[in-house]
Amino acid sequence: MHPALIRPPAGGFPFGETALCHEHDDVAVDFAVVRQRAGETLARNDEKECAWLLLDGQVEATAADQHASLARASLFDERPSVVHVGPATAVTLAARTDVEWLLVRASNTARLAPRIFRPGDCKSEPRGRGLVQDACLRVVRLVFDLDNRPESQLVLGEVINLAGRWSSYPPHHHGQPELYHYRFSKPQGYGHAELGDEVLKVRSHDTVKITGAVDHPQVAAPGYGMYYAWIVRHRPNDPYRGFTFANDHAWILEGKDVGFVPKELV
């Protein structure tokens, strides 16, 4: 198996916490899937900055003096809720149904006020509309970055990749490490993830590590919507402020050339 690809455990993620990578690895974050049973209360007070991204279920969340009732039934149709706290901040998660989270942790010496992001706090925008026959039309969601959480060591968002289309496109790169964690609209769904000249086949519950300044466009197989959470770790004295498009493909952004169309279809 490719060293950048992390497969889920056989049989799927069990209840409890399943660690997928660690801060001392090349992506520089702790990353895990956490599943709670209905009625279970999870109390944490981590020594690191933590972002809890709700994937599914209903939960009562408390972060220091903040409280919210959170629910999510569809990754594809609903924006995320995220519990985001700094080091040594109490978090309590009381599951009303079975609940699934993505948990991201990073060392951080800055003071970070606790915040619970609700779906309405999340920026969401279509990107790629009108470019090359809408072949790279997708929905990009941003929970937080340097603008609204400047003390954080992380950037967190999601992409809804339309079936048969591309995202993170035109190809782009940045120096900061990143993680993509995938789910699909049907369990047999799949897509392809590029890492420079390498191509990985990705399925639901897979995670891909993006290290080094390699272009990393994505594509979903026709018929299958592809969701992925994206997590960027700022580098010391080099925070993530955006990306650089591959020069060979930057013409797509001009929107003047629709790209190749067979004459038989014109």
C-alpha positions in Angstrom: 0.0 0.0 0.0 1.2 3.5 -0.8 2.7 5.2 2.3 0.4 8.3 1.8 -2.8 6.2 1.9 -4.4 5.2 5.2 -7.1 2.5 5.0 -9.8 2.1 7.7 -9.7 -1.0 9.9 -11.3 -4.2 8.4 -15.0 -4.1 9.2 -15.1 -0.3 9.6 -14.3 2.0 12.5 -15.3 0.5 15.9 -16.8 2.5 18.7 -14.2 4.4 20.6 -11.2 6.3 19.2 -9.2 5.0 16.2 -6.0 6.9 15.6 -5.0 7.3 12.0 -1.8 9.4 12.2 0.2 11.2 14.8 1.8 14.6 15.3 5.3 13.3 15.0 4.5 11.9 11.5 4.9 13.9 8.3 1.5 15.6 8.4 2.2 17.0 11.9 -1.2 16.4 13.4 -3.0 13.8 15.5 -5.9 12.6 13.5 -8.6 10.1 14.6 -12.1 8.9 14.0 -14.2 8.8 17.2 -17.5 6.9 17.5 -19.8 7.2 20.5 -22.7 5.0 21.4 -26.1 6.6 22.1 -26.2 7.6 25.7 -22.5 7.7 26.1 -20.8 10.9 27.5 -17.3 11.6 26.6 -15.3 14.1 28.7 -11.9 15.3 27.5 -9.3 17.8 28.6 -6.5 17.5 26.1 -3.1 19.0 26.3 -3.3 20.0 22.6 -5.5 22.2 20.5 -8.5 20.1 19.4 -11.1 20.3 16.6 -14.0 17.9 16.8 -15.8 17.8 13.4 -19.3 16.1 13.6 -19.9 13.6 10.8 -23.1 12.0 12.0 -25.6 11.9 14.9 -27.1 14.1 17.6 -25.0 15.3 20.5 -25.0 17.9 23.4 -21.6 19.6 23.2 -20.0 21.7 25.9 -16.7 23.5 25.6 -15.7 25.4 28.7 -18.7 27.7 29.2 -20.3 27.2 25.8 -23.0 24.7 25.1 -24.8 23.7 21.9 -27.2 21.0 20.7 -25.6 19.7 17.4 -27.0 17.3 14.8 -26.0 16.1 11.4 -27.7 13.5 9.2 -26.0 14.1 5.8 -22.4 15.1 5.0 -23.5 16.0 1.5 -26.5 18.2 2.2 -25.6 19.8 5.5 -22.8 22.0 6.6 -20.6 20.9 9.5 -20.6 21.6 13.2 -17.2 21.8 14.9 -16.1 22.0 18.6 -12.8 23.9 18.6 -10.8 24.4 21.7 -7.2 25.2 22.8 -5.0 23.2 25.1 -6.3 22.3 28.6 -9.9 23.1 27.8 -12.7 20.9 29.1 -15.0 19.3 26.4 -18.0 17.2 27.1 -19.9 15.4 24.4 -23.2 13.7 25.4 -24.4 11.5 22.5 -28.2 11.3 22.0 -27.8 8.9 19.1 -24.8 7.0 17.8 -22.3 9.7 16.9 -19.2 9.9 14.7 -16.5 12.6 14.8 -13.3 13.4 13.1 -10.8 14.6 15.8 -7.8 16.7 14.9 -5.2 17.7 17.5 -2.1 19.9 17.3 0.4 21.3 19.8 -0.2 25.0 20.4 1.2 27.4 22.9 -1.1 30.2 22.0 -4.3 31.0 24.0 -7.3 29.9 22.0 -10.8 30.8 23.1 -13.2 27.9 22.9 -15.8 28.1 20.1 -18.5 25.8 18.8 -19.1 26.4 15.1 -22.6 25.7 13.9 -23.6 25.1 10.3 -24.5 28.7 9.8 -21.0 29.8 10.8 -19.4 27.8 8.0 -18.6 29.6 4.7 -19.7 27.6 1.7 -19.2 28.4 -2.0 -19.4 26.7 -5.4 -16.1 26.8 -7.2 -15.3 26.0 -10.9 -18.7 27.0 -12.2 -18.5 27.9 -15.9 -15.0 26.6 -16.3 -14.2 23.8 -18.8 -17.8 22.6 -19.2 -18.3 22.6 -15.4 -15.9 19.7 -15.2 -14.5 21.0 -11.9 -17.6 22.4 -10.3 -17.7 21.5 -6.6 -18.7 22.9 -3.2 -16.0 24.1 -0.9 -16.8 24.7 2.8 -14.5 26.5 5.2 -14.9 26.3 9.0 -11.9 28.2 10.1 -8.5 29.6 8.9 -6.2 32.4 9.8 -8.9 35.0 9.3 -11.3 33.8 11.9 -9.0 31.7 14.1 -5.6 33.3 13.9 -4.3 31.7 17.1 -5.0 28.2 15.7 -2.4 25.9 14.3 -5.0 24.4 11.9 -7.2 25.2 8.9 -10.3 23.1 8.6 -12.9 22.6 5.8 -14.8 20.2 3.6 -15.3 19.6 -0.1 -18.4 18.1 -1.8 -17.0 16.7 -5.1 -19.7 16.2 -7.7 -20.0 12.8 -9.3 -17.7 12.4 -12.3 -16.1 15.7 -11.7 -12.9 17.2 -10.3 -11.9 19.2 -7.3 -8.8 20.9 -6.0 -8.6 21.8 -9.7 -6.8 23.3 -11.6 -4.0 21.4 -9.9 -2.6 23.3 -7.0 0.0 23.0 -4.3 1.3 24.5 -1.1 4.1 23.8 1.3 2.1 23.0 4.4 1.1 19.4 5.1 -2.6 18.4 4.6 -4.9 15.5 5.2 -8.0 14.5 3.1 -10.5 12.1 4.7 -13.1 10.6 2.3 -16.7 9.4 2.3 -18.9 8.6 -0.7 -22.6 8.9 -1.4 -22.8 5.1 -1.9 -20.7 2.6 -0.1 -19.1 1.2 -3.3 -18.2 4.7 -4.5 -14.6 5.6 -5.3 -12.4 8.2 -6.7 -8.8 9.0 -7.6 -6.4 11.3 -5.7 -3.3 12.7 -7.4 -0.1 13.3 -5.6 2.1 14.9 -8.2 2.5 12.2 -10.9 1.2 9.4 -8.6 -2.5 8.4 -8.6 -4.2 6.7 -5.7 -7.6 5.0 -5.8 -9.6 6.1 -2.8 -12.7 4.6 -1.2 -15.0 5.6 1.6 -13.3 6.0 5.0 -9.8 6.3 3.4 -7.4 9.1 4.4 -4.6 10.5 2.2 -1.5 12.4 3.5 -0.4 15.3 1.3 3.2 16.3 2.1 5.6 18.5 0.3 4.6 20.9 -2.4 2.9 18.4 -4.8 -0.2 19.1 -6.9 -3.1 17.2 -5.5 -6.3 17.3 -7.7 -9.1 14.9 -7.0 -11.8 13.2 -9.2 -14.9 11.2 -8.3 -16.1 8.2 -10.4 -19.3 8.9 -12.3 -22.4 8.3 -10.2 -20.7 8.8 -6.9 -20.6 12.0 -4.9 -17.3 12.3 -3.0 -17.0 14.1 0.4 -13.7 14.9 2.0 -12.7 16.8 5.0 -9.4 18.7 4.6 -7.1 19.7 7.4 -4.0 21.8 6.9 -1.3 22.3 9.6 0.5 25.6 9.6 4.3 25.4 9.5 6.4 27.4 12.0 6.8 30.9 10.6 5.0 29.8 7.4 1.2 29.6 8.0 -1.2 28.5 5.3 -2.5 31.5 3.3 -3.6 29.8 0.2 -2.2 27.8 -2.7 -0.4 28.1 -6.1 -1.9 26.8 -9.3 0.1 24.6 -11.7 1.2 26.9 -14.5 0.4 24.4 -17.3 -3.3 24.4 -16.3 -3.8 27.9 -15.1 -5.4 28.9 -18.4 -8.6 27.1 -17.2 -9.2 29.9 -14.7 -9.6 32.5 -17.5 -12.9 30.9 -18.5 -12.4 31.7 -22.2 -11.6 28.2 -23.5 -14.2 25.5 -22.7 -11.6 22.8 -23.6 -11.9 19.9 -25.9 -15.3 18.9 -27.3 -15.6 16.2 -30.1 -17.0 17.6 -33.3 -19.7 14.8 -33.3 -21.1 16.4 -30.1 -21.2 20.0 -31.3 
